[in-house]
Amino acid sequence: MPAYVQQPGQFAVRVFNPIVIWLTKLGINAVGARILLVPGRRSGQVRSTPVQVLAVDGGEYLVAPRGHTQWTRNLRAAGGGELQMGRKTEHFTATEVDDAVKPEILRAYVAKYKQANLFRISGPQESDERLREIAPDHPVFRITRTG
């Protein structure tokens, strides 16, 4: 079975993401976004994409609401990357989270960023059982800042 990926629409690709990237590069916190910089797993070229860092119980996480996208595959291969906000760039290592512990993190992500539709659930009140069902479709990385 192929890995789950929900492709963004043209509005997100051509309008929303470029605006979020532009604001983030200016240092304006647009919807909690940071620019993720990670080397491509084949080319080695640095790729960038807007992401949202989620804090839960003292940990920080990158959650992939659209599934196993290119940035998740690149981050998995690289084991870390950089997060950029304005002129500040922070290096980090990434450890993929086991599916068994994802429900709490997915619930927190949906509650904070209101993107239940991307997870195919009704909202943060969704049952643990349903969240465990969708957990394999949504990579989650615990990040540890290294500088």
C-alpha positions as CSV (number, residue, x, y, z in Angstrom):
1,M,0.0,0.0,0.0
2,P,1.5,3.4,-0.9
3,A,2.1,5.9,1.8
4,Y,-0.7,8.4,2.4
5,V,-0.1,11.9,0.9
6,Q,-2.7,14.6,0.6
7,Q,-1.5,17.0,-2.1
8,P,-2.1,20.7,-1.4
9,G,-4.4,22.7,-3.7
10,Q,-3.1,25.4,-6.1
11,F,-4.2,28.1,-3.7
12,A,-1.9,26.7,-1.0
13,V,1.0,26.2,-3.4
14,R,0.8,29.4,-5.3
15,V,-0.6,31.9,-2.7
16,F,-0.8,30.8,0.9
17,N,2.6,29.0,1.3
18,P,4.6,31.8,-0.5
19,I,2.9,34.4,1.7
20,V,3.7,32.4,4.9
21,I,7.3,31.9,3.8
22,W,7.7,35.6,3.0
23,L,6.2,36.7,6.4
24,T,8.3,34.2,8.2
25,K,11.5,35.3,6.5
26,L,10.6,38.9,7.6
27,G,10.4,37.5,11.2
28,I,6.6,37.8,11.4
29,N,5.1,34.8,13.2
30,A,2.5,33.8,10.6
31,V,0.3,31.0,12.1
32,G,3.2,29.7,14.2
33,A,5.2,29.0,11.1
34,R,8.9,28.4,10.7
35,I,10.8,27.6,7.5
36,L,12.1,24.0,7.5
37,L,15.4,23.7,5.7
38,V,16.4,20.1,5.0
39,P,18.7,18.6,2.4
40,G,17.0,16.6,-0.3
41,R,17.5,12.9,0.2
42,R,18.6,12.3,-3.4
43,S,20.0,15.7,-4.6
44,G,21.4,17.0,-1.4
45,Q,20.1,20.4,-2.3
46,V,18.5,22.3,0.6
47,R,14.7,22.3,0.4
48,S,12.5,24.7,2.2
49,T,8.9,24.4,3.3
50,P,6.7,26.2,5.9
51,V,6.0,24.0,9.0
52,Q,4.4,24.6,12.4
53,V,6.3,23.6,15.5
54,L,4.1,22.1,18.2
55,A,5.0,22.1,21.9
56,V,3.5,19.3,23.9
57,D,4.5,18.3,27.5
58,G,7.9,19.9,27.3
59,G,8.7,18.4,23.8
60,E,8.7,20.1,20.4
61,Y,7.3,18.3,17.4
62,L,6.9,18.6,13.6
63,V,3.6,17.0,12.5
64,A,2.8,16.2,8.9
65,P,-0.9,16.9,8.4
66,R,-0.7,16.0,4.7
67,G,1.0,12.6,5.3
68,H,4.3,11.2,4.0
69,T,5.2,14.3,2.0
70,Q,8.6,15.1,0.5
71,W,9.7,17.1,3.5
72,T,9.0,14.1,5.8
73,R,11.0,11.8,3.6
74,N,13.9,14.2,3.4
75,L,13.8,14.8,7.2
76,R,13.7,11.1,7.9
77,A,16.8,10.6,5.6
78,A,18.7,13.6,7.0
79,G,17.9,13.0,10.7
80,G,17.7,16.8,11.3
81,G,17.7,20.2,9.7
82,E,17.2,23.9,10.4
83,L,14.2,26.0,11.4
84,Q,14.3,29.6,10.3
85,M,12.3,32.6,11.6
86,G,13.5,35.9,10.3
87,R,17.2,36.1,10.6
88,K,17.3,33.4,13.3
89,T,18.2,29.9,12.2
90,E,18.2,27.0,14.7
91,H,19.7,23.6,14.0
92,F,17.9,20.5,15.3
93,T,18.0,16.7,15.2
94,A,14.8,14.8,14.5
95,T,13.6,11.5,15.9
96,E,10.4,9.9,14.4
97,V,7.7,9.3,17.0
98,D,6.2,5.8,17.3
99,D,2.5,5.5,16.2
100,A,1.5,4.4,19.7
101,V,2.3,7.8,21.2
102,K,0.9,9.9,18.3
103,P,-2.7,10.3,19.4
104,E,-2.0,12.9,22.1
105,I,0.3,14.9,19.7
106,L,-2.2,14.7,16.8
107,R,-5.0,15.8,19.2
108,A,-2.9,18.8,20.4
109,Y,-2.0,19.7,16.8
110,V,-5.6,19.7,15.6
111,A,-6.7,21.7,18.7
112,K,-4.1,24.4,18.1
113,Y,-4.0,24.7,14.3
114,K,-7.6,23.8,13.5
115,Q,-6.7,21.4,10.6
116,A,-8.9,18.4,11.4
117,N,-9.9,18.1,7.7
118,L,-6.3,17.2,6.8
119,F,-6.4,14.4,9.2
120,R,-9.8,13.2,8.1
121,I,-11.3,13.6,11.6
122,S,-14.0,15.8,13.1
123,G,-11.7,17.6,15.6
124,P,-9.6,17.3,18.7
125,Q,-12.5,15.5,20.5
126,E,-11.9,12.5,18.2
127,S,-11.5,9.2,20.0
128,D,-8.1,7.7,20.8
129,E,-9.1,4.7,18.7
130,R,-9.6,6.8,15.6
131,L,-6.4,8.8,16.2
132,R,-4.5,5.5,16.4
133,E,-6.1,4.4,13.1
134,I,-4.8,7.5,11.3
135,A,-1.4,7.7,13.1
136,P,0.5,5.7,10.5
137,D,-0.6,8.2,7.8
138,H,0.9,11.2,9.6
139,P,4.6,11.3,10.4
140,V,5.5,13.1,13.7
141,F,9.1,14.1,14.6
142,R,10.3,15.1,18.0
143,I,12.9,17.8,17.5
144,T,15.9,18.6,19.7
145,R,17.5,22.0,19.1
146,T,21.2,21.8,18.8
147,G,22.1,25.4,18.2
